[in-house]
Amino acid sequence: MASIWSSVLGQAIRSPEAEFLALGGSSLLAMQVAAEATDKFARPVSVADVLMSTSLRDLVSVIESGK
């Protein structure tokens, strides 16, 4: 997931506590993250999942739990 964020946000993501919106993320970029994550992990990842997760760690937990 960090590699997807890095690619979309154009900067290295070094911390699992990194916050998407604080790093310059937006709803349009969240759409890109959701699409790439869905393809990479073969699980549905919604824009809401990306935007509502408070950190990279939280988003990974959401994806792993399948919720």
Predicted model as a PDB file, atoms N, CA, C, CB and O in Angstrom, pLDDT in the B-factor column:
MODEL        1                                                                  
ATOM      1  N   MET A   1       0.821  -1.181   0.000  1.00 96.00           N  
ATOM      2  CA  MET A   1       0.000   0.000   0.000  1.00 96.00           C  
ATOM      3  C   MET A   1       0.875   1.257   0.000  1.00 96.00           C  
ATOM      4  CB  MET A   1      -0.939  -0.009   1.204  1.00 96.00           C  
ATOM      5  O   MET A   1       0.546   2.247  -0.654  1.00 96.00           O  
ATOM      6  N   ALA A   2       1.977   1.214   0.729  1.00 97.00           N  
ATOM      7  CA  ALA A   2       2.868   2.380   0.769  1.00 97.00           C  
ATOM      8  C   ALA A   2       3.374   2.727  -0.624  1.00 97.00           C  
ATOM      9  CB  ALA A   2       4.055   2.121   1.710  1.00 97.00           C  
ATOM     10  O   ALA A   2       3.515   3.904  -0.955  1.00 97.00           O  
ATOM     11  N   SER A   3       3.648   1.722  -1.438  1.00 97.00           N  
ATOM     12  CA  SER A   3       4.137   1.998  -2.793  1.00 97.00           C  
ATOM     13  C   SER A   3       3.057   2.670  -3.643  1.00 97.00           C  
ATOM     14  CB  SER A   3       4.604   0.697  -3.469  1.00 97.00           C  
ATOM     15  O   SER A   3       3.367   3.516  -4.482  1.00 97.00           O  
ATOM     16  N   ILE A   4       1.807   2.304  -3.433  1.00 98.00           N  
ATOM     17  CA  ILE A   4       0.709   2.949  -4.164  1.00 98.00           C  
ATOM     18  C   ILE A   4       0.598   4.404  -3.728  1.00 98.00           C  
ATOM     19  CB  ILE A   4      -0.637   2.203  -3.927  1.00 98.00           C  
ATOM     20  O   ILE A   4       0.510   5.303  -4.564  1.00 98.00           O  
ATOM     21  N   TRP A   5       0.601   4.634  -2.419  1.00 98.00           N  
ATOM     22  CA  TRP A   5       0.538   6.018  -1.927  1.00 98.00           C  
ATOM     23  C   TRP A   5       1.709   6.823  -2.460  1.00 98.00           C  
ATOM     24  CB  TRP A   5       0.529   6.052  -0.386  1.00 98.00           C  
ATOM     25  O   TRP A   5       1.529   7.958  -2.901  1.00 98.00           O  
ATOM     26  N   SER A   6       2.908   6.253  -2.427  1.00 98.00           N  
ATOM     27  CA  SER A   6       4.100   6.959  -2.906  1.00 98.00           C  
ATOM     28  C   SER A   6       3.940   7.367  -4.361  1.00 98.00           C  
ATOM     29  CB  SER A   6       5.348   6.085  -2.740  1.00 98.00           C  
ATOM     30  O   SER A   6       4.247   8.498  -4.739  1.00 98.00           O  
ATOM     31  N   SER A   7       3.463   6.447  -5.163  1.00 97.00           N  
ATOM     32  CA  SER A   7       3.270   6.715  -6.583  1.00 97.00           C  
ATOM     33  C   SER A   7       2.230   7.808  -6.812  1.00 97.00           C  
ATOM     34  CB  SER A   7       2.855   5.442  -7.306  1.00 97.00           C  
ATOM     35  O   SER A   7       2.459   8.742  -7.580  1.00 97.00           O  
ATOM     36  N   VAL A   8       1.101   7.687  -6.150  1.00 98.00           N  
ATOM     37  CA  VAL A   8       0.000   8.634  -6.345  1.00 98.00           C  
ATOM     38  C   VAL A   8       0.319  10.012  -5.776  1.00 98.00           C  
ATOM     39  CB  VAL A   8      -1.267   8.098  -5.703  1.00 98.00           C  
ATOM     40  O   VAL A   8      -0.003  11.031  -6.386  1.00 98.00           O  
ATOM     41  N   LEU A   9       0.948  10.039  -4.615  1.00 97.00           N  
ATOM     42  CA  LEU A   9       1.244  11.314  -3.951  1.00 97.00           C  
ATOM     43  C   LEU A   9       2.570  11.931  -4.387  1.00 97.00           C  
ATOM     44  CB  LEU A   9       1.259  11.116  -2.459  1.00 97.00           C  
ATOM     45  O   LEU A   9       2.841  13.093  -4.086  1.00 97.00           O  
ATOM     46  N   GLY A  10       3.395  11.163  -5.094  1.00 97.00           N  
ATOM     47  CA  GLY A  10       4.657  11.678  -5.590  1.00 97.00           C  
ATOM     48  C   GLY A  10       5.699  11.928  -4.517  1.00 97.00           C  
ATOM     49  O   GLY A  10       6.536  12.820  -4.646  1.00 97.00           O  
ATOM     50  N   GLN A  11       5.640  11.130  -3.451  1.00 97.00           N  
ATOM     51  CA  GLN A  11       6.637  11.250  -2.378  1.00 97.00           C  
ATOM     52  C   GLN A  11       6.756   9.926  -1.642  1.00 97.00           C  
ATOM     53  CB  GLN A  11       6.259  12.386  -1.389  1.00 97.00           C  
ATOM     54  O   GLN A  11       5.819   9.128  -1.611  1.00 97.00           O  
ATOM     55  N   ALA A  12       7.918   9.709  -1.052  1.00 97.00           N  
ATOM     56  CA  ALA A  12       8.149   8.468  -0.317  1.00 97.00           C  
ATOM     57  C   ALA A  12       7.304   8.449   0.948  1.00 97.00           C  
ATOM     58  CB  ALA A  12       9.643   8.305   0.031  1.00 97.00           C  
ATOM     59  O   ALA A  12       7.208   9.446   1.664  1.00 97.00           O  
ATOM     60  N   ILE A  13       6.699   7.306   1.209  1.00 96.00           N  
ATOM     61  CA  ILE A  13       5.919   7.107   2.429  1.00 96.00           C  
ATOM     62  C   ILE A  13       6.766   6.223   3.339  1.00 96.00           C  
ATOM     63  CB  ILE A  13       4.496   6.456   2.130  1.00 96.00           C  
ATOM     64  O   ILE A  13       7.024   5.060   3.031  1.00 96.00           O  
ATOM     65  N   ARG A  14       7.187   6.786   4.449  1.00 93.00           N  
ATOM     66  CA  ARG A  14       8.123   6.076   5.331  1.00 93.00           C  
ATOM     67  C   ARG A  14       7.499   5.581   6.635  1.00 93.00           C  
ATOM     68  CB  ARG A  14       9.276   6.972   5.656  1.00 93.00           C  
ATOM     69  O   ARG A  14       8.112   4.789   7.351  1.00 93.00           O  
ATOM     70  N   SER A  15       6.307   6.034   6.942  1.00 97.00           N  
ATOM     71  CA  SER A  15       5.721   5.683   8.228  1.00 97.00           C  
ATOM     72  C   SER A  15       4.350   5.042   8.048  1.00 97.00           C  
ATOM     73  CB  SER A  15       5.612   6.919   9.117  1.00 97.00           C  
ATOM     74  O   SER A  15       3.549   5.498   7.231  1.00 97.00           O  
ATOM     75  N   PRO A  16       4.080   3.984   8.812  1.00 97.00           N  
ATOM     76  CA  PRO A  16       2.739   3.399   8.769  1.00 97.00           C  
ATOM     77  C   PRO A  16       1.685   4.340   9.362  1.00 97.00           C  
ATOM     78  CB  PRO A  16       2.725   2.068   9.518  1.00 97.00           C  
ATOM     79  O   PRO A  16       0.484   4.134   9.187  1.00 97.00           O  
ATOM     80  N   GLU A  17       2.151   5.365  10.058  1.00 98.00           N  
ATOM     81  CA  GLU A  17       1.219   6.341  10.633  1.00 98.00           C  
ATOM     82  C   GLU A  17       0.962   7.523   9.697  1.00 98.00           C  
ATOM     83  CB  GLU A  17       1.756   6.852  11.963  1.00 98.00           C  
ATOM     84  O   GLU A  17       0.271   8.471  10.070  1.00 98.00           O  
ATOM     85  N   ALA A  18       1.512   7.469   8.495  1.00 97.00           N  
ATOM     86  CA  ALA A  18       1.301   8.535   7.511  1.00 97.00           C  
ATOM     87  C   ALA A  18      -0.193   8.695   7.239  1.00 97.00           C  
ATOM     88  CB  ALA A  18       2.066   8.232   6.191  1.00 97.00           C  
ATOM     89  O   ALA A  18      -0.940   7.718   7.219  1.00 97.00           O  
ATOM     90  N   GLU A  19      -0.611   9.931   7.034  1.00 97.00           N  
ATOM     91  CA  GLU A  19      -2.016  10.239   6.780  1.00 97.00           C  
ATOM     92  C   GLU A  19      -2.178  10.755   5.365  1.00 97.00           C  
ATOM     93  CB  GLU A  19      -2.548  11.270   7.795  1.00 97.00           C  
ATOM     94  O   GLU A  19      -1.518  11.713   4.964  1.00 97.00           O  
ATOM     95  N   PHE A  20      -3.058  10.118   4.612  1.00 97.00           N  
ATOM     96  CA  PHE A  20      -3.263  10.415   3.198  1.00 97.00           C  
ATOM     97  C   PHE A  20      -3.585  11.885   2.963  1.00 97.00           C  
ATOM     98  CB  PHE A  20      -4.377   9.550   2.642  1.00 97.00           C  
ATOM     99  O   PHE A  20      -2.935  12.538   2.147  1.00 97.00           O  
ATOM    100  N   LEU A  21      -4.561  12.400   3.654  1.00 97.00           N  
ATOM    101  CA  LEU A  21      -4.975  13.784   3.432  1.00 97.00           C  
ATOM    102  C   LEU A  21      -3.899  14.776   3.868  1.00 97.00           C  
ATOM    103  CB  LEU A  21      -6.272  14.068   4.178  1.00 97.00           C  
ATOM    104  O   LEU A  21      -3.707  15.804   3.219  1.00 97.00           O  
ATOM    105  N   ALA A  22      -3.206  14.482   4.943  1.00 97.00           N  
ATOM    106  CA  ALA A  22      -2.146  15.369   5.425  1.00 97.00           C  
ATOM    107  C   ALA A  22      -0.967  15.421   4.450  1.00 97.00           C  
ATOM    108  CB  ALA A  22      -1.663  14.911   6.804  1.00 97.00           C  
ATOM    109  O   ALA A  22      -0.208  16.390   4.437  1.00 97.00           O  
ATOM    110  N   LEU A  23      -0.820  14.384   3.645  1.00 97.00           N  
ATOM    111  CA  LEU A  23       0.269  14.337   2.666  1.00 97.00           C  
ATOM    112  C   LEU A  23      -0.129  14.940   1.326  1.00 97.00           C  
ATOM    113  CB  LEU A  23       0.722  12.906   2.463  1.00 97.00           C  
ATOM    114  O   LEU A  23       0.616  14.843   0.350  1.00 97.00           O  
ATOM    115  N   GLY A  24      -1.302  15.563   1.279  1.00 96.00           N  
ATOM    116  CA  GLY A  24      -1.745  16.202   0.044  1.00 96.00           C  
ATOM    117  C   GLY A  24      -2.750  15.391  -0.747  1.00 96.00           C  
ATOM    118  O   GLY A  24      -3.068  15.732  -1.886  1.00 96.00           O  
ATOM    119  N   GLY A  25      -3.253  14.320  -0.152  1.00 97.00           N  
ATOM    120  CA  GLY A  25      -4.258  13.506  -0.832  1.00 97.00           C  
ATOM    121  C   GLY A  25      -5.559  14.261  -1.009  1.00 97.00           C  
ATOM    122  O   GLY A  25      -5.856  15.192  -0.261  1.00 97.00           O  
ATOM    123  N   SER A  26      -6.322  13.859  -1.992  1.00 97.00           N  
ATOM    124  CA  SER A  26      -7.623  14.472  -2.286  1.00 97.00           C  
ATOM    125  C   SER A  26      -8.589  13.371  -2.694  1.00 97.00           C  
ATOM    126  CB  SER A  26      -7.505  15.559  -3.414  1.00 97.00           C  
ATOM    127  O   SER A  26      -8.202  12.209  -2.822  1.00 97.00           O  
ATOM    128  N   SER A  27      -9.830  13.737  -2.893  1.00 97.00           N  
ATOM    129  CA  SER A  27     -10.817  12.732  -3.293  1.00 97.00           C  
ATOM    130  C   SER A  27     -10.476  12.149  -4.666  1.00 97.00           C  
ATOM    131  CB  SER A  27     -12.230  13.345  -3.314  1.00 97.00           C  
ATOM    132  O   SER A  27     -10.696  10.961  -4.900  1.00 97.00           O  
ATOM    133  N   LEU A  28      -9.948  12.958  -5.565  1.00 98.00           N  
ATOM    134  CA  LEU A  28      -9.562  12.436  -6.881  1.00 98.00           C  
ATOM    135  C   LEU A  28      -8.394  11.462  -6.774  1.00 98.00           C  
ATOM    136  CB  LEU A  28      -9.195  13.585  -7.823  1.00 98.00           C  
ATOM    137  O   LEU A  28      -8.379  10.422  -7.431  1.00 98.00           O  
ATOM    138  N   LEU A  29      -7.420  11.806  -5.943  1.00 98.00           N  
ATOM    139  CA  LEU A  29      -6.294  10.891  -5.740  1.00 98.00           C  
ATOM    140  C   LEU A  29      -6.744   9.640  -4.994  1.00 98.00           C  
ATOM    141  CB  LEU A  29      -5.162  11.591  -4.966  1.00 98.00           C  
ATOM    142  O   LEU A  29      -6.210   8.556  -5.229  1.00 98.00           O  
ATOM    143  N   ALA A  30      -7.712   9.776  -4.105  1.00 98.00           N  
ATOM    144  CA  ALA A  30      -8.249   8.616  -3.384  1.00 98.00           C  
ATOM    145  C   ALA A  30      -8.900   7.638  -4.361  1.00 98.00           C  
ATOM    146  CB  ALA A  30      -9.274   9.065  -2.312  1.00 98.00           C  
ATOM    147  O   ALA A  30      -8.843   6.425  -4.159  1.00 98.00           O  
ATOM    148  N   MET A  31      -9.514   8.159  -5.412  1.00 98.00           N  
ATOM    149  CA  MET A  31     -10.104   7.285  -6.439  1.00 98.00           C  
ATOM    150  C   MET A  31      -9.011   6.461  -7.107  1.00 98.00           C  
ATOM    151  CB  MET A  31     -10.877   8.118  -7.500  1.00 98.00           C  
ATOM    152  O   MET A  31      -9.194   5.270  -7.359  1.00 98.00           O  
ATOM    153  N   GLN A  32      -7.893   7.080  -7.390  1.00 98.00           N  
ATOM    154  CA  GLN A  32      -6.768   6.380  -8.010  1.00 98.00           C  
ATOM    155  C   GLN A  32      -6.195   5.329  -7.059  1.00 98.00           C  
ATOM    156  CB  GLN A  32      -5.671   7.382  -8.422  1.00 98.00           C  
ATOM    157  O   GLN A  32      -5.920   4.200  -7.466  1.00 98.00           O  
ATOM    158  N   VAL A  33      -6.018   5.703  -5.801  1.00 98.00           N  
ATOM    159  CA  VAL A  33      -5.507   4.753  -4.799  1.00 98.00           C  
ATOM    160  C   VAL A  33      -6.452   3.560  -4.681  1.00 98.00           C  
ATOM    161  CB  VAL A  33      -5.337   5.445  -3.414  1.00 98.00           C  
ATOM    162  O   VAL A  33      -6.003   2.414  -4.680  1.00 98.00           O  
ATOM    163  N   ALA A  34      -7.743   3.818  -4.584  1.00 98.00           N  
ATOM    164  CA  ALA A  34      -8.726   2.738  -4.442  1.00 98.00           C  
ATOM    165  C   ALA A  34      -8.677   1.790  -5.636  1.00 98.00           C  
ATOM    166  CB  ALA A  34     -10.140   3.317  -4.290  1.00 98.00           C  
ATOM    167  O   ALA A  34      -8.713   0.571  -5.465  1.00 98.00           O  
ATOM    168  N   ALA A  35      -8.595   2.344  -6.839  1.00 98.00           N  
ATOM    169  CA  ALA A  35      -8.552   1.503  -8.039  1.00 98.00           C  
ATOM    170  C   ALA A  35      -7.280   0.662  -8.081  1.00 98.00           C  
ATOM    171  CB  ALA A  35      -8.647   2.369  -9.301  1.00 98.00           C  
ATOM    172  O   ALA A  35      -7.334  -0.533  -8.371  1.00 98.00           O  
ATOM    173  N   GLU A  36      -6.138   1.282  -7.794  1.00 98.00           N  
ATOM    174  CA  GLU A  36      -4.877   0.543  -7.818  1.00 98.00           C  
ATOM    175  C   GLU A  36      -4.822  -0.515  -6.723  1.00 98.00           C  
ATOM    176  CB  GLU A  36      -3.704   1.501  -7.670  1.00 98.00           C  
ATOM    177  O   GLU A  36      -4.325  -1.618  -6.950  1.00 98.00           O  
ATOM    178  N   ALA A  37      -5.325  -0.189  -5.542  1.00 97.00           N  
ATOM    179  CA  ALA A  37      -5.317  -1.150  -4.437  1.00 97.00           C  
ATOM    180  C   ALA A  37      -6.244  -2.322  -4.733  1.00 97.00           C  
ATOM    181  CB  ALA A  37      -5.731  -0.466  -3.124  1.00 97.00           C  
ATOM    182  O   ALA A  37      -5.908  -3.470  -4.442  1.00 97.00           O  
ATOM    183  N   THR A  38      -7.399  -2.040  -5.305  1.00 96.00           N  
ATOM    184  CA  THR A  38      -8.334  -3.108  -5.676  1.00 96.00           C  
ATOM    185  C   THR A  38      -7.673  -4.072  -6.653  1.00 96.00           C  
ATOM    186  CB  THR A  38      -9.622  -2.519  -6.295  1.00 96.00           C  
ATOM    187  O   THR A  38      -7.799  -5.288  -6.513  1.00 96.00           O  
ATOM    188  N   ASP A  39      -6.971  -3.529  -7.640  1.00 97.00           N  
ATOM    189  CA  ASP A  39      -6.268  -4.378  -8.613  1.00 97.00           C  
ATOM    190  C   ASP A  39      -5.136  -5.158  -7.961  1.00 97.00           C  
ATOM    191  CB  ASP A  39      -5.717  -3.530  -9.758  1.00 97.00           C  
ATOM    192  O   ASP A  39      -4.997  -6.359  -8.191  1.00 97.00           O  
ATOM    193  N   LYS A  40      -4.328  -4.486  -7.153  1.00 96.00           N  
ATOM    194  CA  LYS A  40      -3.152  -5.126  -6.562  1.00 96.00           C  
ATOM    195  C   LYS A  40      -3.498  -6.212  -5.553  1.00 96.00           C  
ATOM    196  CB  LYS A  40      -2.294  -4.091  -5.897  1.00 96.00           C  
ATOM    197  O   LYS A  40      -2.863  -7.266  -5.525  1.00 96.00           O  
ATOM    198  N   PHE A  41      -4.511  -5.954  -4.722  1.00 93.00           N  
ATOM    199  CA  PHE A  41      -4.835  -6.882  -3.643  1.00 93.00           C  
ATOM    200  C   PHE A  41      -6.012  -7.792  -3.951  1.00 93.00           C  
ATOM    201  CB  PHE A  41      -5.122  -6.119  -2.398  1.00 93.00           C  
ATOM    202  O   PHE A  41      -6.369  -8.643  -3.136  1.00 93.00           O  
ATOM    203  N   ALA A  42      -6.618  -7.621  -5.119  1.00 93.00           N  
ATOM    204  CA  ALA A  42      -7.752  -8.447  -5.550  1.00 93.00           C  
ATOM    205  C   ALA A  42      -8.877  -8.456  -4.509  1.00 93.00           C  
ATOM    206  CB  ALA A  42      -7.286  -9.882  -5.822  1.00 93.00           C  
ATOM    207  O   ALA A  42      -9.548  -9.465  -4.292  1.00 93.00           O  
ATOM    208  N   ARG A  43      -9.054  -7.299  -3.882  1.00 92.00           N  
ATOM    209  CA  ARG A  43     -10.145  -7.083  -2.927  1.00 92.00           C  
ATOM    210  C   ARG A  43     -10.703  -5.701  -3.194  1.00 92.00           C  
ATOM    211  CB  ARG A  43      -9.661  -7.228  -1.433  1.00 92.00           C  
ATOM    212  O   ARG A  43      -9.964  -4.793  -3.575  1.00 92.00           O  
ATOM    213  N   PRO A  44     -12.000  -5.532  -2.996  1.00 94.00           N  
ATOM    214  CA  PRO A  44     -12.544  -4.193  -3.213  1.00 94.00           C  
ATOM    215  C   PRO A  44     -12.051  -3.196  -2.166  1.00 94.00           C  
ATOM    216  CB  PRO A  44     -14.064  -4.242  -3.202  1.00 94.00           C  
ATOM    217  O   PRO A  44     -12.139  -3.443  -0.963  1.00 94.00           O  
ATOM    218  N   VAL A  45     -11.537  -2.081  -2.640  1.00 96.00           N  
ATOM    219  CA  VAL A  45     -11.113  -0.972  -1.783  1.00 96.00           C  
ATOM    220  C   VAL A  45     -11.855   0.252  -2.300  1.00 96.00           C  
ATOM    221  CB  VAL A  45      -9.526  -0.762  -1.799  1.00 96.00           C  
ATOM    222  O   VAL A  45     -11.716   0.626  -3.465  1.00 96.00           O  
ATOM    223  N   SER A  46     -12.637   0.868  -1.436  1.00 97.00           N  
ATOM    224  CA  SER A  46     -13.446   2.006  -1.867  1.00 97.00           C  
ATOM    225  C   SER A  46     -12.739   3.332  -1.591  1.00 97.00           C  
ATOM    226  CB  SER A  46     -14.803   1.982  -1.168  1.00 97.00           C  
ATOM    227  O   SER A  46     -11.794   3.400  -0.804  1.00 97.00           O  
ATOM    228  N   VAL A  47     -13.212   4.363  -2.246  1.00 97.00           N  
ATOM    229  CA  VAL A  47     -12.716   5.714  -1.989  1.00 97.00           C  
ATOM    230  C   VAL A  47     -12.953   6.061  -0.522  1.00 97.00           C  
ATOM    231  CB  VAL A  47     -13.410   6.753  -2.924  1.00 97.00           C  
ATOM    232  O   VAL A  47     -12.109   6.687   0.120  1.00 97.00           O  
ATOM    233  N   ALA A  48     -14.098   5.652   0.000  1.00 97.00           N  
ATOM    234  CA  ALA A  48     -14.406   5.910   1.417  1.00 97.00           C  
ATOM    235  C   ALA A  48     -13.391   5.220   2.324  1.00 97.00           C  
ATOM    236  CB  ALA A  48     -15.837   5.427   1.759  1.00 97.00           C  
ATOM    237  O   ALA A  48     -12.990   5.786   3.341  1.00 97.00           O  
ATOM    238  N   ASP A  49     -12.970   4.006   1.971  1.00 97.00           N  
ATOM    239  CA  ASP A  49     -11.946   3.314   2.760  1.00 97.00           C  
ATOM    240  C   ASP A  49     -10.682   4.162   2.837  1.00 97.00           C  
ATOM    241  CB  ASP A  49     -11.627   1.926   2.151  1.00 97.00           C  
ATOM    242  O   ASP A  49     -10.091   4.313   3.906  1.00 97.00           O  
ATOM    243  N   VAL A  50     -10.277   4.707   1.711  1.00 97.00           N  
ATOM    244  CA  VAL A  50      -9.052   5.511   1.657  1.00 97.00           C  
ATOM    245  C   VAL A  50      -9.213   6.787   2.478  1.00 97.00           C  
ATOM    246  CB  VAL A  50      -8.694   5.859   0.198  1.00 97.00           C  
ATOM    247  O   VAL A  50      -8.339   7.132   3.273  1.00 97.00           O  
ATOM    248  N   LEU A  51     -10.318   7.478   2.287  1.00 97.00           N  
ATOM    249  CA  LEU A  51     -10.509   8.771   2.937  1.00 97.00           C  
ATOM    250  C   LEU A  51     -10.834   8.664   4.425  1.00 97.00           C  
ATOM    251  CB  LEU A  51     -11.605   9.521   2.245  1.00 97.00           C  
ATOM    252  O   LEU A  51     -10.508   9.568   5.194  1.00 97.00           O  
ATOM    253  N   MET A  52     -11.465   7.581   4.832  1.00 96.00           N  
ATOM    254  CA  MET A  52     -11.878   7.463   6.226  1.00 96.00           C  
ATOM    255  C   MET A  52     -10.819   6.801   7.116  1.00 96.00           C  
ATOM    256  CB  MET A  52     -13.162   6.679   6.305  1.00 96.00           C  
ATOM    257  O   MET A  52     -10.907   6.867   8.342  1.00 96.00           O  
ATOM    258  N   SER A  53      -9.838   6.176   6.509  1.00 95.00           N  
ATOM    259  CA  SER A  53      -8.760   5.585   7.294  1.00 95.00           C  
ATOM    260  C   SER A  53      -7.848   6.710   7.771  1.00 95.00           C  
ATOM    261  CB  SER A  53      -7.962   4.524   6.462  1.00 95.00           C  
ATOM    262  O   SER A  53      -7.444   7.565   6.983  1.00 95.00           O  
ATOM    263  N   THR A  54      -7.527   6.707   9.054  1.00 90.00           N  
ATOM    264  CA  THR A  54      -6.738   7.808   9.595  1.00 90.00           C  
ATOM    265  C   THR A  54      -5.252   7.678   9.298  1.00 90.00           C  
ATOM    266  CB  THR A  54      -6.944   7.899  11.078  1.00 90.00           C  
ATOM    267  O   THR A  54      -4.510   8.651   9.434  1.00 90.00           O  
ATOM    268  N   SER A  55      -4.806   6.495   8.894  1.00 97.00           N  
ATOM    269  CA  SER A  55      -3.388   6.307   8.585  1.00 97.00           C  
ATOM    270  C   SER A  55      -3.227   5.170   7.578  1.00 97.00           C  
ATOM    271  CB  SER A  55      -2.576   6.013   9.875  1.00 97.00           C  
ATOM    272  O   SER A  55      -4.165   4.428   7.286  1.00 97.00           O  
ATOM    273  N   LEU A  56      -2.020   5.061   7.067  1.00 97.00           N  
ATOM    274  CA  LEU A  56      -1.703   3.959   6.167  1.00 97.00           C  
ATOM    275  C   LEU A  56      -1.956   2.626   6.868  1.00 97.00           C  
ATOM    276  CB  LEU A  56      -0.236   4.050   5.686  1.00 97.00           C  
ATOM    277  O   LEU A  56      -2.515   1.700   6.280  1.00 97.00           O  
ATOM    278  N   ARG A  57      -1.540   2.541   8.123  1.00 97.00           N  
ATOM    279  CA  ARG A  57      -1.755   1.317   8.908  1.00 97.00           C  
ATOM    280  C   ARG A  57      -3.250   0.970   8.997  1.00 97.00           C  
ATOM    281  CB  ARG A  57      -1.164   1.484  10.329  1.00 97.00           C  
ATOM    282  O   ARG A  57      -3.626  -0.196   8.870  1.00 97.00           O  
ATOM    283  N   ASP A  58      -4.086   1.969   9.212  1.00 97.00           N  
ATOM    284  CA  ASP A  58      -5.525   1.734   9.307  1.00 97.00           C  
ATOM    285  C   ASP A  58      -6.101   1.230   7.987  1.00 97.00           C  
ATOM    286  CB  ASP A  58      -6.240   3.011   9.730  1.00 97.00           C  
ATOM    287  O   ASP A  58      -6.947   0.336   7.974  1.00 97.00           O  
ATOM    288  N   LEU A  59      -5.642   1.803   6.886  1.00 97.00           N  
ATOM    289  CA  LEU A  59      -6.147   1.375   5.591  1.00 97.00           C  
ATOM    290  C   LEU A  59      -5.737  -0.070   5.310  1.00 97.00           C  
ATOM    291  CB  LEU A  59      -5.636   2.306   4.479  1.00 97.00           C  
ATOM    292  O   LEU A  59      -6.537  -0.857   4.804  1.00 97.00           O  
ATOM    293  N   VAL A  60      -4.511  -0.413   5.631  1.00 96.00           N  
ATOM    294  CA  VAL A  60      -4.060  -1.800   5.437  1.00 96.00           C  
ATOM    295  C   VAL A  60      -4.920  -2.743   6.282  1.00 96.00           C  
ATOM    296  CB  VAL A  60      -2.548  -1.954   5.812  1.00 96.00           C  
ATOM    297  O   VAL A  60      -5.281  -3.827   5.823  1.00 96.00           O  
ATOM    298  N   SER A  61      -5.246  -2.346   7.496  1.00 96.00           N  
ATOM    299  CA  SER A  61      -6.106  -3.174   8.355  1.00 96.00           C  
ATOM    300  C   SER A  61      -7.484  -3.368   7.742  1.00 96.00           C  
ATOM    301  CB  SER A  61      -6.242  -2.543   9.740  1.00 96.00           C  
ATOM    302  O   SER A  61      -8.041  -4.466   7.780  1.00 96.00           O  
ATOM    303  N   VAL A  62      -8.025  -2.310   7.185  1.00 94.00           N  
ATOM    304  CA  VAL A  62      -9.340  -2.399   6.520  1.00 94.00           C  
ATOM    305  C   VAL A  62      -9.280  -3.373   5.355  1.00 94.00           C  
ATOM    306  CB  VAL A  62      -9.804  -1.007   6.023  1.00 94.00           C  
ATOM    307  O   VAL A  62     -10.165  -4.212   5.187  1.00 94.00           O  
ATOM    308  N   ILE A  63      -8.235  -3.255   4.557  1.00 93.00           N  
ATOM    309  CA  ILE A  63      -8.089  -4.146   3.395  1.00 93.00           C  
ATOM    310  C   ILE A  63      -7.927  -5.592   3.852  1.00 93.00           C  
ATOM    311  CB  ILE A  63      -6.878  -3.723   2.528  1.00 93.00           C  
ATOM    312  O   ILE A  63      -8.568  -6.491   3.308  1.00 93.00           O  
ATOM    313  N   GLU A  64      -7.078  -5.816   4.843  1.00 92.00           N  
ATOM    314  CA  GLU A  64      -6.844  -7.182   5.327  1.00 92.00           C  
ATOM    315  C   GLU A  64      -8.093  -7.806   5.946  1.00 92.00           C  
ATOM    316  CB  GLU A  64      -5.720  -7.184   6.347  1.00 92.00           C  
ATOM    317  O   GLU A  64      -8.315  -9.012   5.835  1.00 92.00           O  
ATOM    318  N   SER A  65      -8.906  -6.975   6.597  1.00 91.00           N  
ATOM    319  CA  SER A  65     -10.111  -7.516   7.229  1.00 91.00           C  
ATOM    320  C   SER A  65     -11.232  -7.730   6.234  1.00 91.00           C  
ATOM    321  CB  SER A  65     -10.581  -6.595   8.329  1.00 91.00           C  
ATOM    322  O   SER A  65     -12.186  -8.454   6.516  1.00 91.00           O  
ATOM    323  N   GLY A  66     -11.125  -7.104   5.070  1.00 80.00           N  
ATOM    324  CA  GLY A  66     -12.165  -7.262   4.053  1.00 80.00           C  
ATOM    325  C   GLY A  66     -13.433  -6.500   4.359  1.00 80.00           C  
ATOM    326  O   GLY A  66     -14.477  -6.774   3.767  1.00 80.00           O  
ATOM    327  N   LYS A  67     -13.363  -5.537   5.285  1.00 64.00           N  
ATOM    328  CA  LYS A  67     -14.563  -4.771   5.646  1.00 64.00           C  
ATOM    329  C   LYS A  67     -14.632  -3.474   4.896  1.00 64.00           C  
ATOM    330  CB  LYS A  67     -14.598  -4.498   7.132  1.00 64.00           C  
ATOM    331  O   LYS A  67     -15.576  -2.705   5.078  1.00 64.00           O  
TER     332      LYS A  67                                                      
ENDMDL                                                                          
END                                                                             
